[in-house]
Amino acid sequence: MDMFNHEPPGYVCPFCRLVAGEDDPAGVNLQDDIVRGNELATAFVAPTWWPNNHGHVLVVADAHHENLYDLPSPYGHAVHDLVREVAVAIRRTYGCDGITVRQHNEPSGWQTAWHYHVHVFPRYPGDDLYALPSMPGFVPAAARLPYADKLRSYFSSL
């Protein structure tokens, strides 16, 4: 269904690079951000945060599929399974009161990275996730690392 795709010519997919074992030269997505994976999906601490929802996680399909319309069922199931595992891990380790899961398709649906991904946000009372814009720029790797370490520690204890 490429009629619903918006990936520009020459797009270098940051998620494909991460899944392939490459760090982003600018430090935006790093191997140290990865917290868990399965045979078809990878989860990592996102470099873009909202003011009151630090440490949110992205779960991506390991193969390059732009959006929900293109996503083969086996990848969809693998992503969903990993989203659930990450949601439980965030709930158990961040001290949050709930979880929000979001997935965007096409520019009008707020998609900005042209690779299928799902956001898993920690939620807190009065956090205003839907009222506030994301923080400007990318969160430094050093700020992401404690969240990634918490989640990896949780998963290694299973």
Backbone as a chain_set.jsonl record, in Angstrom:
{"seq": "MDMFNHEPPGYVCPFCRLVAGEDDPAGVNLQDDIVRGNELATAFVAPTWWPNNHGHVLVVADAHHENLYDLPSPYGHAVHDLVREVAVAIRRTYGCDGITVRQHNEPSGWQTAWHYHVHVFPRYPGDDLYALPSMPGFVPAAARLPYADKLRSYFSSL", "coords": {"N": [[0.818, -1.181, 0.0], [1.824, 1.332, -0.869], [0.815, 3.806, -1.52], [0.132, 5.17, 0.73], [2.47, 5.919, 1.881], [5.123, 8.025, 3.013], [7.782, 8.388, 3.135], [10.69, 10.15, 2.401], [12.729, 10.418, -0.632], [15.901, 8.828, -0.475], [15.924, 8.528, 2.258], [17.418, 7.898, 5.341], [17.01, 5.531, 7.555], [16.646, 5.879, 10.966], [15.879, 3.949, 12.817], [16.271, 1.498, 11.559], [19.039, 1.566, 11.388], [19.736, 1.451, 14.115], [18.682, -1.066, 14.873], [20.281, -2.643, 13.281], [22.61, -2.604, 14.657], [24.101, -0.295, 14.747], [25.294, 2.779, 16.118], [23.865, 6.015, 16.264], [25.588, 8.65, 14.73], [25.294, 11.211, 15.835], [24.484, 10.654, 18.353], [21.81, 10.257, 18.851], [20.181, 7.875, 18.727], [21.221, 5.077, 20.384], [23.056, 2.018, 20.947], [23.15, 1.531, 23.66], [20.677, 2.39, 24.472], [18.893, 0.388, 23.964], [16.621, -1.905, 25.346], [15.306, -4.329, 25.274], [14.458, -7.133, 23.191], [12.888, -9.157, 20.656], [12.389, -11.851, 18.325], [11.543, -10.353, 16.123], [11.255, -7.68, 16.776], [12.317, -4.643, 18.457], [13.017, -2.867, 21.461], [13.581, 0.355, 22.82], [14.855, 3.088, 24.812], [13.447, 6.16, 24.17], [14.73, 9.03, 22.381], [13.38, 11.407, 22.427], [11.502, 13.266, 24.639], [8.667, 13.966, 26.771], [7.681, 16.64, 28.945], [6.82, 15.631, 31.514], [7.023, 12.905, 31.392], [9.312, 11.224, 31.369], [11.742, 8.97, 29.966], [10.282, 7.408, 28.192], [9.498, 4.676, 25.988], [10.297, 3.338, 22.784], [9.015, 0.917, 20.598], [9.969, -0.976, 17.941], [9.446, -2.456, 14.711], [11.659, -4.909, 13.498], [12.264, -5.163, 10.8], [12.164, -2.966, 7.984], [9.301, -1.28, 7.722], [7.032, 1.083, 6.816], [4.586, 1.942, 8.05], [1.468, 1.21, 9.753], [-0.203, 0.235, 7.751], [1.466, -1.145, 6.039], [2.579, -3.132, 7.545], [3.482, -6.456, 8.083], [1.626, -9.166, 9.497], [3.105, -10.999, 11.294], [5.146, -9.304, 12.266], [3.619, -7.305, 13.456], [2.418, -8.737, 15.555], [4.703, -9.451, 17.023], [5.708, -6.923, 17.739], [3.555, -5.988, 19.296], [3.556, -7.885, 21.4], [6.024, -7.283, 22.566], [5.579, -4.622, 23.292], [3.714, -4.981, 25.341], [5.326, -6.358, 27.242], [7.223, -4.366, 27.792], [5.555, -2.347, 28.796], [4.688, -3.509, 31.211], [7.185, -3.71, 32.49], [7.95, -0.975, 32.68], [5.898, -0.055, 34.33], [6.447, -1.496, 36.654], [8.985, -0.552, 37.373], [9.361, 2.271, 37.17], [7.798, 3.667, 38.973], [5.433, 4.79, 38.182], [1.927, 5.582, 37.581], [0.403, 4.465, 35.632], [0.073, 3.528, 32.135], [0.469, 4.686, 28.813], [-0.111, 3.866, 25.469], [0.875, 4.642, 22.237], [0.511, 5.003, 18.697], [1.438, 6.182, 15.557], [0.417, 7.169, 12.244], [1.266, 8.359, 9.101], [1.733, 11.868, 8.112], [-0.483, 13.516, 8.941], [-1.386, 12.002, 10.987], [0.505, 12.37, 12.898], [2.913, 11.034, 12.519], [6.41, 10.973, 12.415], [8.799, 9.688, 12.052], [9.784, 7.467, 9.597], [9.217, 4.66, 9.918], [7.666, 1.872, 11.207], [6.549, 2.171, 14.501], [5.892, 2.03, 18.038], [4.903, 3.972, 20.769], [5.547, 3.823, 24.242], [4.454, 5.136, 27.059], [5.231, 6.22, 30.383], [2.827, 7.048, 32.855], [1.511, 9.614, 34.96], [-0.416, 11.106, 37.611], [-1.957, 14.089, 36.548], [-0.035, 14.67, 34.592], [-0.223, 15.838, 32.084], [0.256, 14.838, 29.469], [-1.046, 14.884, 26.944], [-1.53, 17.567, 26.635], [0.814, 19.006, 26.581], [3.663, 19.916, 24.564], [6.334, 17.93, 23.121], [9.6, 17.911, 24.643], [12.098, 20.273, 23.626], [14.502, 19.401, 21.098], [16.85, 16.622, 21.43], [17.096, 14.23, 24.048], [19.963, 13.948, 26.064], [22.285, 11.185, 25.901], [23.295, 10.365, 28.391], [21.245, 11.037, 30.158], [19.258, 9.316, 29.349], [20.258, 6.813, 29.915], [19.972, 5.872, 32.729], [17.252, 5.094, 32.755], [17.177, 3.122, 30.764], [18.929, 1.3, 31.954], [17.458, 0.576, 34.266], [15.284, -0.765, 33.094], [16.559, -2.832, 31.655], [17.725, -4.19, 33.792], [15.419, -5.07, 35.124], [14.378, -6.843, 33.157], [16.455, -8.696, 33.015], [16.188, -9.957, 35.399], [14.098, -11.679, 35.184]], "CA": [[0.0, 0.0, 0.0], [2.752, 2.45, -0.87], [0.133, 5.088, -1.714], [0.032, 5.802, 2.043], [3.818, 6.109, 2.401], [5.596, 9.403, 2.926], [9.232, 8.386, 3.292], [11.312, 10.905, 1.305], [13.831, 9.727, -1.325], [17.185, 8.867, 0.209], [15.732, 8.494, 3.713], [18.265, 7.001, 6.127], [16.136, 5.196, 8.675], [17.382, 5.772, 12.222], [15.524, 2.725, 13.52], [16.974, 0.4, 10.883], [20.44, 1.659, 11.803], [19.832, 0.971, 15.494], [18.429, -2.514, 14.878], [21.429, -3.264, 12.614], [23.763, -2.558, 15.547], [24.85, 0.961, 14.573], [24.95, 3.96, 16.894], [23.716, 7.241, 15.493], [26.778, 9.481, 14.944], [24.964, 12.365, 16.67], [24.093, 10.181, 19.679], [20.357, 10.3, 19.019], [19.785, 6.499, 19.069], [22.439, 4.327, 20.682], [22.88, 0.636, 21.402], [22.901, 1.582, 25.105], [19.259, 2.683, 24.693], [18.093, -0.831, 23.756], [16.284, -2.556, 26.614], [14.778, -5.689, 25.073], [14.087, -7.462, 21.829], [12.481, -10.526, 20.362], [12.862, -12.247, 16.993], [11.108, -9.439, 15.066], [11.037, -6.325, 17.285], [13.311, -4.107, 19.39], [12.539, -1.783, 22.315], [14.661, 1.213, 23.31], [14.452, 4.36, 25.406], [13.33, 7.168, 23.118], [15.523, 10.243, 22.581], [12.472, 12.543, 22.545], [10.699, 13.114, 25.849], [7.68, 14.958, 27.162], [8.157, 17.206, 30.212], [6.495, 14.872, 32.728], [6.951, 11.48, 31.041], [10.683, 10.861, 30.989], [12.091, 7.561, 29.809], [9.336, 6.616, 27.406], [10.162, 3.658, 25.171], [9.79, 3.025, 21.454], [9.129, -0.47, 20.148], [9.989, -0.926, 16.478], [9.598, -3.686, 13.94], [13.063, -5.018, 13.091], [12.344, -4.943, 9.349], [11.661, -1.633, 7.624], [7.936, -1.114, 7.235], [6.787, 2.481, 7.176], [3.43, 2.245, 8.891], [0.541, 0.12, 10.061], [-0.767, -0.307, 6.521], [2.467, -2.007, 5.407], [3.163, -4.047, 8.524], [3.021, -7.842, 8.047], [1.084, -9.637, 10.779], [4.076, -11.509, 12.265], [5.823, -8.171, 12.903], [2.638, -6.666, 14.328], [2.286, -9.544, 16.778], [5.963, -9.346, 17.778], [5.747, -5.584, 18.336], [2.551, -5.928, 20.368], [4.038, -8.676, 22.532], [7.102, -6.534, 23.214], [4.947, -3.459, 23.916], [3.148, -5.445, 26.61], [6.425, -6.621, 28.167], [7.795, -3.075, 28.17], [4.573, -1.662, 29.647], [4.784, -4.112, 32.54], [8.483, -3.327, 33.058], [7.886, 0.436, 33.063], [4.981, 0.046, 35.479], [7.102, -2.068, 37.834], [10.268, 0.055, 37.719], [9.415, 3.738, 37.132], [6.961, 4.29, 39.991], [4.328, 5.508, 37.533], [0.582, 5.141, 37.953], [-0.269, 3.885, 34.48], [0.81, 3.46, 30.865], [-0.225, 5.031, 27.58], [0.518, 3.328, 24.265], [0.448, 5.417, 21.064], [1.118, 4.646, 17.419], [1.043, 7.213, 14.597], [0.569, 6.844, 10.822], [1.222, 9.465, 8.152], [1.928, 13.182, 8.723], [-1.675, 13.988, 9.636], [-1.509, 11.178, 12.186], [1.658, 12.752, 13.717], [4.096, 10.206, 12.292], [7.563, 11.783, 12.011], [9.86, 8.754, 11.651], [9.129, 6.65, 8.568], [9.433, 3.254, 10.262], [6.622, 1.528, 12.17], [6.966, 2.153, 15.899], [4.864, 2.255, 19.049], [5.371, 4.667, 21.962], [5.051, 3.341, 25.525], [4.688, 6.242, 27.985], [4.82, 6.136, 31.788], [1.834, 8.09, 33.144], [1.421, 10.088, 36.337], [-1.551, 12.021, 37.75], [-1.719, 15.471, 36.176], [1.202, 14.825, 33.794], [-0.538, 16.648, 30.9], [0.896, 14.287, 28.275], [-1.704, 15.314, 25.71], [-1.617, 19.023, 26.583], [2.144, 19.606, 26.441], [4.487, 19.431, 23.449], [7.567, 17.263, 23.533], [10.688, 18.816, 24.991], [12.871, 20.587, 22.41], [15.738, 18.66, 20.866], [16.957, 15.236, 21.869], [17.602, 14.036, 25.397], [21.317, 13.388, 26.024], [22.426, 9.759, 26.2], [23.513, 10.176, 29.83], [19.945, 11.121, 30.831], [18.471, 8.132, 28.965], [20.886, 5.585, 30.417], [19.365, 5.302, 33.946], [15.984, 4.434, 32.42], [17.524, 1.887, 30.057], [19.508, 0.379, 32.947], [16.355, 0.056, 35.085], [14.495, -1.735, 32.33], [17.402, -4.022, 31.389], [17.84, -4.909, 35.07], [14.151, -5.767, 35.322], [14.279, -7.965, 32.223], [17.461, -9.715, 33.333], [15.775, -10.659, 36.621], [12.975, -12.593, 34.897]], "C": [[0.869, 1.255, 0.0], [2.087, 3.794, -1.139], [-0.01, 5.841, -0.398], [1.408, 6.046, 2.662], [4.301, 7.522, 2.121], [7.107, 9.509, 3.094], [9.875, 9.135, 2.122], [12.415, 10.095, 0.614], [15.137, 9.892, -0.541], [17.102, 8.843, 1.728], [16.667, 7.472, 4.349], [17.502, 6.734, 7.42], [16.934, 5.041, 9.967], [17.079, 4.48, 12.976], [16.187, 1.512, 12.881], [18.449, 0.385, 11.286], [20.619, 1.081, 13.197], [19.683, -0.541, 15.557], [19.605, -3.267, 14.251], [22.7, -3.211, 13.467], [24.603, -1.307, 15.436], [24.354, 2.02, 15.543], [24.781, 5.128, 15.941], [24.936, 8.124, 15.768], [26.527, 10.687, 15.844], [24.52, 11.954, 18.076], [22.603, 10.158, 19.924], [19.808, 8.929, 19.417], [21.055, 5.674, 19.213], [22.109, 2.902, 21.117], [22.592, 0.587, 22.901], [21.443, 1.884, 25.44], [18.387, 1.434, 24.601], [17.886, -1.545, 25.087], [15.808, -3.99, 26.449], [14.488, -5.883, 23.593], [13.544, -8.87, 21.76], [12.888, -10.805, 18.924], [12.52, -11.247, 15.893], [10.938, -7.986, 15.516], [12.1, -5.948, 18.311], [12.695, -2.946, 20.16], [13.734, -0.981, 22.823], [14.097, 2.498, 23.898], [14.53, 5.424, 24.323], [14.196, 8.39, 23.419], [14.684, 11.518, 22.668], [11.564, 12.295, 23.74], [9.668, 14.216, 25.962], [8.046, 15.41, 28.569], [7.932, 16.349, 31.454], [6.452, 13.368, 32.501], [8.312, 10.996, 30.565], [10.85, 9.357, 30.852], [11.111, 6.749, 28.996], [10.116, 5.749, 26.403], [9.487, 3.563, 23.813], [10.0, 1.547, 21.19], [8.973, -0.432, 18.637], [10.011, -2.332, 15.89], [11.047, -3.742, 13.467], [13.261, -4.848, 11.591], [11.707, -3.59, 9.037], [10.286, -1.72, 6.972], [7.512, 0.256, 7.719], [5.669, 2.682, 8.184], [2.548, 1.008, 9.065], [-0.006, -0.544, 8.812], [0.153, -1.339, 5.878], [2.924, -3.164, 6.282], [2.619, -5.474, 8.385], [2.603, -8.309, 9.447], [2.13, -10.187, 11.739], [4.837, -10.386, 12.988], [4.865, -7.449, 13.849], [2.474, -7.412, 15.64], [3.532, -9.427, 17.643], [6.08, -7.982, 18.457], [4.777, -5.514, 19.506], [3.002, -6.712, 21.596], [5.12, -7.926, 23.304], [6.558, -5.269, 23.883], [4.382, -3.857, 25.277], [4.242, -5.687, 27.64], [7.03, -5.311, 28.68], [6.838, -2.319, 29.092], [4.63, -2.204, 31.072], [6.093, -3.691, 33.219], [8.492, -1.867, 33.507], [7.03, 0.601, 34.313], [5.649, -0.446, 36.758], [8.343, -1.29, 38.278], [10.28, 1.58, 37.799], [8.628, 4.406, 38.261], [5.81, 5.096, 39.414], [2.99, 4.887, 37.945], [-0.19, 4.493, 36.813], [0.614, 3.971, 33.253], [-0.109, 3.968, 29.755], [0.589, 4.473, 26.42], [-0.038, 4.125, 23.086], [1.2, 4.947, 19.828], [0.555, 5.593, 16.372], [1.312, 6.764, 13.162], [0.33, 8.089, 9.978], [1.362, 10.82, 8.861], [0.704, 13.7, 9.481], [-1.961, 13.188, 10.903], [-0.329, 11.355, 13.133], [2.858, 11.83, 13.558], [5.231, 11.093, 11.794], [8.781, 10.939, 11.657], [9.191, 7.718, 10.754], [9.478, 5.177, 8.722], [8.415, 2.951, 11.356], [7.193, 1.455, 13.578], [5.783, 2.47, 16.801], [5.527, 2.92, 20.25], [4.74, 4.024, 23.195], [5.451, 4.392, 26.565], [4.348, 5.864, 29.419], [3.856, 7.287, 32.061], [1.737, 8.348, 34.642], [0.212, 11.018, 36.441], [-1.142, 13.451, 37.371], [-0.504, 15.707, 35.298], [1.003, 15.615, 32.499], [0.12, 16.144, 29.617], [0.266, 14.827, 26.989], [-1.783, 16.833, 25.562], [-0.276, 19.69, 26.291], [2.871, 19.074, 25.212], [5.701, 18.68, 23.991], [8.618, 18.311, 23.858], [11.501, 19.098, 23.729], [14.134, 19.741, 22.314], [15.672, 17.225, 21.35], [17.565, 15.176, 23.265], [19.003, 13.427, 25.308], [21.346, 11.917, 26.45], [22.574, 9.507, 27.695], [22.204, 10.252, 30.616], [19.076, 9.911, 30.52], [18.965, 6.867, 29.661], [20.274, 5.051, 31.714], [18.041, 4.586, 33.684], [16.239, 3.111, 31.7], [18.083, 0.857, 31.032], [18.428, -0.241, 33.83], [15.603, -1.046, 34.351], [15.304, -2.99, 32.031], [17.556, -4.855, 32.655], [16.557, -5.697, 35.36], [14.078, -7.004, 34.433], [15.29, -9.058, 32.551], [17.092, -10.508, 34.589], [14.643, -11.658, 36.39], [13.438, -14.022, 34.764]], "O": [[0.647, 2.152, 0.812], [2.735, 4.831, -0.999], [-0.252, 7.048, -0.412], [1.5, 6.35, 3.852], [3.933, 8.133, 1.119], [7.646, 10.612, 3.184], [9.629, 8.79, 0.966], [12.974, 9.179, 1.218], [15.429, 10.966, -0.016], [18.091, 9.106, 2.411], [16.699, 6.312, 3.938], [17.371, 7.614, 8.27], [17.802, 4.172, 10.059], [17.936, 3.971, 13.697], [16.618, 0.597, 13.584], [19.032, -0.678, 11.499], [21.547, 0.309, 13.437], [20.469, -1.22, 16.218], [19.896, -4.398, 14.64], [23.746, -3.712, 13.054], [25.709, -1.256, 15.974], [23.151, 2.152, 15.77], [25.474, 5.218, 14.928], [25.286, 8.329, 16.929], [27.435, 11.14, 16.541], [24.213, 12.814, 18.902], [22.163, 10.051, 21.069], [19.034, 8.841, 20.37], [21.861, 5.583, 18.287], [21.009, 2.627, 21.598], [21.873, -0.298, 23.365], [21.012, 1.661, 26.572], [17.264, 1.423, 25.106], [18.827, -1.762, 25.851], [15.897, -4.784, 27.386], [14.298, -4.922, 22.846], [13.715, -9.67, 22.68], [13.673, -10.044, 18.359], [13.138, -11.28, 14.829], [10.521, -7.143, 14.721], [12.702, -6.812, 18.949], [11.95, -2.142, 19.6], [14.761, -1.544, 23.204], [13.007, 2.939, 23.534], [15.548, 5.569, 23.646], [14.378, 8.748, 24.583], [15.217, 12.591, 22.951], [10.933, 11.243, 23.842], [9.783, 15.265, 25.328], [8.659, 14.649, 29.317], [8.77, 16.341, 32.355], [5.906, 12.632, 33.323], [8.435, 10.426, 29.481], [10.186, 8.577, 31.533], [11.099, 5.522, 29.092], [11.246, 6.067, 26.032], [8.268, 3.689, 23.7], [11.047, 0.992, 21.522], [7.98, 0.074, 18.114], [10.528, -3.269, 16.497], [11.605, -2.717, 13.073], [14.333, -4.425, 11.159], [10.814, -3.136, 9.752], [10.137, -2.168, 5.835], [7.621, 0.558, 8.908], [5.794, 3.511, 9.085], [2.86, -0.08, 8.581], [-0.248, -1.751, 8.806], [-0.312, -2.291, 5.25], [3.59, -4.081, 5.8], [1.418, -5.688, 8.553], [3.175, -7.883, 10.451], [2.06, -9.87, 12.926], [5.136, -10.502, 14.177], [5.269, -7.028, 14.933], [2.401, -6.803, 16.707], [3.43, -9.316, 18.865], [6.5, -7.893, 19.61], [5.131, -5.036, 20.584], [2.84, -6.24, 22.721], [5.134, -7.93, 24.535], [7.043, -4.889, 24.949], [4.559, -3.134, 26.257], [4.109, -5.269, 28.79], [7.312, -5.177, 29.871], [7.276, -1.714, 30.071], [4.62, -1.432, 32.031], [6.095, -3.354, 34.402], [8.984, -1.554, 34.591], [7.405, 1.318, 35.241], [5.438, 0.125, 37.828], [8.719, -1.36, 39.448], [11.159, 2.135, 38.459], [8.783, 5.608, 38.481], [5.272, 5.983, 40.077], [2.935, 3.825, 38.565], [-1.311, 4.024, 37.008], [1.755, 4.427, 33.32], [-1.313, 3.71, 29.763], [1.814, 4.59, 26.389], [-1.251, 4.273, 22.941], [2.363, 4.548, 19.899], [-0.658, 5.792, 16.298], [2.294, 6.075, 12.888], [-0.68, 8.776, 10.127], [1.136, 10.914, 10.067], [0.851, 14.269, 10.563], [-2.69, 13.644, 11.784], [-0.172, 10.576, 14.073], [3.75, 11.851, 14.407], [5.047, 11.875, 10.862], [9.708, 11.439, 11.02], [8.154, 7.158, 11.109], [9.964, 4.533, 7.792], [8.314, 3.697, 12.33], [8.188, 0.772, 13.825], [4.807, 3.094, 16.383], [6.588, 2.486, 20.698], [3.548, 3.715, 23.199], [6.626, 4.524, 26.91], [3.305, 5.258, 29.668], [4.051, 8.389, 31.548], [1.861, 7.441, 35.465], [-0.152, 11.657, 35.453], [-0.112, 13.952, 37.821], [0.014, 16.822, 35.253], [1.985, 16.021, 31.878], [0.503, 16.948, 28.767], [0.979, 15.185, 26.051], [-2.073, 17.331, 24.475], [-0.24, 20.82, 25.804], [2.712, 17.906, 24.856], [6.042, 18.788, 25.168], [8.536, 19.454, 23.407], [11.581, 18.241, 22.848], [14.753, 19.411, 23.325], [14.602, 16.687, 21.639], [18.437, 15.972, 23.612], [19.208, 12.48, 24.55], [20.53, 11.475, 27.258], [22.03, 8.531, 28.211], [22.072, 9.589, 31.644], [18.244, 9.52, 31.339], [18.183, 5.964, 29.957], [20.066, 3.841, 31.801], [17.744, 3.579, 34.326], [15.595, 2.104, 31.992], [17.75, -0.325, 30.948], [18.469, -1.439, 34.114], [15.323, -2.11, 34.904], [14.783, -4.1, 32.143], [17.522, -6.085, 32.6], [16.611, -6.85, 35.788], [13.751, -8.092, 34.908], [14.992, -10.239, 32.375], [17.618, -11.598, 34.818], [14.272, -12.399, 37.3], [12.625, -14.915, 34.523]]}, "num_chains": 1, "name": "protein.A"}
